Amino acid sequence: MEKSALPDPFENARLEKGLGDLNDQNDAVKMILRHKDVRKTAHNYKTFKSGAKPGRIVVPSEVNIRETRQIPFELDPPIHGIYRALVAPWFKRPLQVEYTEKLKAQISALVDEALQKDKVEVIEEFALVIQSRALTLLLNIPYEEAETWISWGTHVFRSEDTALDADKANILYDYIDKQIERAIERPGEDLYSMLLASEVDGKKLTKEEVKGVMVLTFAGGRDTIINAVTNAIAYLSEHQESLERLRKEPEIIRKAVEEMIRYFSPLTQMGRVVTENTQVCEHAIKADTRVSLCWASANRDASVFENPNELVVDRKINPHVGFGFSHHNCLGASHARQIMNVLLSTLSEKVASIELFDCKENIEDLEEFQRKVGYEYINVKFNPITK
């Protein structure tokens, strides 16, 4: 099997029963696996709510490492819509020409640097750097601040030996608290300052509400972007023909990005808390238990996607749920898409081929399922295009 392949561990369970079972810190989760059921459940916020105890809808649960409610992620309509409308224009800024040009300059410089090296460890030296530097654009803060975030390593809430590390999480929380205080004392043009100046129902956002938006912004787009970038490099290292197609047919790059998000599914799942006794796939689900929307499984559903286990760079019809679905469709999707669009464009313009030396897979242990989400490390060489 190719090193870049991401097998689908959910296929049999998806076909046979539509559900999987996961014990998450003694808080059981029913994993919803079929595309239609995932979308239907995501849309039904009255029965399957996001506005539960902070941290509970995340899988693995974060209730033991944070009390701050992530906004608007852990809210339900109609209040969700009010907060989302407040921040949505800011998160559409990646579509602006000036923003895109700055992002191109960042990624182009990093690719040029990688081309000078005999070996690049993609996660630490490339994907994390791309993610951190691009985040300075999203927050509209000085470029140099990326070095602080790079120093935290690839995961915000996880360390080498534990899936949820409260001490590591506190590094992020303390950092955000200090940045909020800085923005109160010296307001600027950054996201912190925008939030502090904003109102909901005639009242200024509290520091806790601002913190909720910022925690989501930092945590929600870190592992996911790193996984997407790393998996893209791995795939292109073993599929030279795809890199050639992107070079010759740049018009398909946006389709390629959507297909990579579908195939890689950088975020495996997201939970909801059940508000009343109900049924999913003819199975009884009790009130105040959890279900998860398994994006990774839904994105391989053969009833929706032809040849679902194949990455088709110009896939024509692609109703993937890699950025979620319905009310909670990912706020950072425009930012993530632009990163991937610019990355693929830059690689196709500058890189002739990518050699993959060695790697270690990152396997997510979901009890019933073992899912590869990316890599613990991956070493490659970028070979330049020679005129």
N, C-alpha and C positions, 0 to 999 in steps of 0.2 A: 504494500500500500504506500502511496505517496506520503511524504512527510507533511505535506500541506493539507492533506485531506481532513475533513471534519465529518466523521461518521455520524449517523443519526441513531442514537440509542433508544429513541422513543417509538420507533416504527411499529413494533409488534403490539405494544400496549395501546398505541393510538388506534390501530386497526381493530383490536380485540375488544377493548372496553372503553377507550377514550379518556381514561383517567390513570394517574399514577399516585402512589402514596409516599409521603416523606414525613419523617419525624424530625421536626426542627426544634431542638432545645425543649423537648416535651410539649410542644405546641404543634399538633399534627396539621399537615397540609395535604389537601387533595389537589393534585396537579391536573389541570385541564389541558388536554393534548391536541384536540382537533381544531382546525382553523375556524370553522363556523362556530363552535362552542366558545372558543377563546374570544372571538369578536362579539358574540352575543352577550357573554358575561361582562366583558369590558364596558359595554354600552349600558348595562343595567346597574347603575350606581345605587339605586334604591335597595336592591337585594344584596349587592356585593359592594361594600363601601370601602373607600380609601381613608375616610376621616376617622380612623380608629385610634387606639393609643399610639403615640409617636413611635415609629420604628417597627410596628407589628406587621405592616403590609410588605416589608422588605423580607426577602428570603436569601440568606438566613436573617432571622429577626434581629433588629438592633435595639430592642426595648431595654436591654441591659447596658447599653453604652451611650444612649442619648435620650434626653427629655425634650429637646427642641423639635417642634413640628416643622417638617419641611414644607415650604409653601411655594406654589399651590398644589404640590404633589400629594400631600396628605389632607386634602380638603375635598369635599363633594359639592356638586351643584346645589343651590345657586351660588353659594359663597365662593366656590372654586372659580367660577367664571369671572367674578369681580376681580379677584387677585390676578388671575391669568391675563385678563384684559389690561391690567396695569403694567405687567412686565413683558407682555408679548412683543410690543414694538421694539423694545431693547434687544430682544433675542432674534429679531429679524434683521438686525444691523449687518450680519455676515453677508447679506445679499447686496449690500452697497458696494459700488465700484472701488471706493477708496479702501474699505476694509479688505476686500479681496486682493487688491494690489499689495497691501502690507503683508497679508498672509502668504502670497506668492513669494515675496522677498524673503520671508522667514524660511519657508520650506526649500526654496531654491538654494539659499546659503547652506542649509544643513545637508542637502544632497551633494552640493559641491564639496563640502567637507568630507562626506562619506566616500566620495569618489577618490579621494587622496589616500585612503587607508587600505591596508591589506586585509583587514578584518574589522567588521562592525558587529557589536552585540546589539541586536535590533531593539530590544525592549528598553534597556537603560540608556543607550547612546543615541537612539533614534526616535522611537515611538513616544517615550516619556518626554523627550525634549520637544518634539512637535506639539504634543498635547499642552505642555506647560507654557511654551512661548505663545501658542495660539490663544490660550486663556487670557493672556495680558490684553489681547485685542478685545475679547468678549467683555472683560471687566473695564476696559479702557483705562488701564493703569500702566505705569512704567514697565518697559520691556525687561529691565533688570530684575524685577520681582520674580520672574520665572525661575531664577536660580534657587530661591527659597523653596519653591514647590518641588523642584527637581531633587533637592536634598532630602525631601521626605520619602523618596522612593516611589515605587509604582502604585502602592495601595494606601488609601487614606485610613481605612478601618482595620486592615489586616497586617499582621507581621508574619515572619517566617514560620513561627510555630503555633499560631492561633488564628482562627478564622475571624474572630472579633476581638480586637485589642483596644480596651478602653483607654489605656495610656496613650496609645498612638492617636486615637480619635480626639483626645483632649488637646493634642498639638494643633489640630485643625480648629477646634472650638476656641481655644485661647487666641490663636492667630486672628480669627474673624472678629472676636470681641475687641481686640486692639485696633483692627482696621476700622471698625464702626466708630470707636472713640476718636480715632484720627480724623474720620470724615465729619464727625460732629464739630470738632475744633477747627478743621480746615476743609470746608466743603470744596469739592472739585467737580470734574465732569465724569467721574467714575460711577460704577453701578451702586456702590454703597451710598454715595451722595444722592443719586437719583432716588433711591428707595427712601432715604431719610427725609427727603423733601416731598414725598408722595402722600396722598391721602386716600383713605377708603371710608366712605360714608361720612365725609367731613372731618375725619380724624386722622392725624399723622400716624404713620406706621410706627409701632413700638420697636425698640431695639431688638426684642425677641422675634418679632415678625421679620425684621430685616435679616437677622441671623438665620431664620428659617429659609429664606430665599437663597442666602449665600451658601449655607451648608449644602443645599440641593445643587447649586451651581458647581461647587467644587467636587462633591462626591459623585453626582450623577454622570458627569462626563469624563471621568478619569480612567477607570478600568476599561470602560466601553470603547473609548477612542483608542487607547493603547492596544486593546485586543483587535480592533478593526485594522489599524495600521500594520500591526505585526503579522496578522493573518494574510493581509494583502501582499506583503513582501514575500512571505513564504510561498503563497500561491504563484506569484509571478516568477519566483526563482525556478519553479518546476514547470511553468507554462510559458515558455519563451514566445510561443505563437500568439498568446494573448497580449503580451507586451508589444509585439509587432503590430497587432491589430489596433491597439490604442494609439500607436505611433502613426499608422497609416489612415486610421479612421477616428480622429479625435471627437467626431460628433457622437460616438457611442459611449464616451466616457461617463456621462451621467447615467446611462443605463447600466454600465458596468458597476458604478457605485451602488446603485439600488440592488443589484444582484449580489454584490459582495455583502451588503448588509443582510440580505435575506439568507444567504448561505452561511455566513459566519455567525449571525445572530449574536452580537457581542454581549448582550444581556440575555441570559437564559430565561428568566421568568420574573414576574412581579405578582405580589399577593393582593388579595382582597379579604375583608372580614365579612362573614355572612350575617345579615341582619335578622333573618327569619328562617325557620325550617323550610327547606326547598329541595329541589332535585337538580342534578347535573348528570347528563348521560344516563338517566334512569336510576341513578344512585342517590339515596337520601343524604342530604347534607344538613347538619344541625346548625341552628343559630349560634353565633359567637364562635364558630370554628373558622378555619381559614381555607381558602382555595388559592391556587396560583394560576395565573395566565401564562402558560408555557409558550412564549414567543418562539423559542428554538424548535419546538415540536411543530407548532402551527406552520412555520415557514418551510417545513419539509412534507407537508400534507399532499399526497399524490392526487387527491381529489381536486386540488386547486392548482398545483404546479406540475407541469409536464417535466419529466426527468428531474425530480426534486433534489436528488443527491448529486446533480451535476451543476457546476458553476457555468452558466451560459452568459457570457459577457454582454451580449446584446439581447437578452430576454425581453420579449415584446410586452407581454402582459405580466405584471408583477405586483399583485396586491399583498405584498409582504407586511408583516406586523413587527418588523425589526425596530421601529421607533414607537411601538405601542399602538393603541387604537382608541378612537372615540375621544372622550373628554380629556383624557390624560395622555394624548399623543405628545411625545417628547418635546418639551420647549426648546431644547438644545439641538433639535434635528437640523436646522439650517446651518448652524455652526459646524456640526459633525459632517454634514454633506459637503460643505465647502472645503473642509480639511481634506476629505477624501478626493474630491474633484481636483483640487490643486495638486495633491500628492500624485495621483495617477497621471495627470497632465505633465508634471515636472519630470517624473520618472521616464515617461515615454519620450520626452524631449532630450534628456541627458544621459539615460542609462541604456547601454546596449544589451546587457544581461546581468543577472544576479546569480551568484554561486552560493548555494547553501552548504555550509561545512558540517555543522552539527547542531542539535537542538534537544531540548527536553520538553515534553508536552506538559501542559497544565490541565490536569484532569479534575473536573468538578465532581465530587462524591455526592450523589443524590440518592444514596442507598439502593433503590431499585434500578437506578440508572447511573452510568458513569459517562460523563460528557466532557469531551475535549473542548475547551473554550479558547485555547491559545497555547502559549508556551511559557515555561519558567525562564528559559533563555533560548536564543537562536542566533547563531553566528553566520554572517554572510559576507560576501564581497560584491560591491557594486562595480561593474565594469563600464567605463565611459564609452560613449559613441565616438569613434574616431572618424574624422572627415576624410 
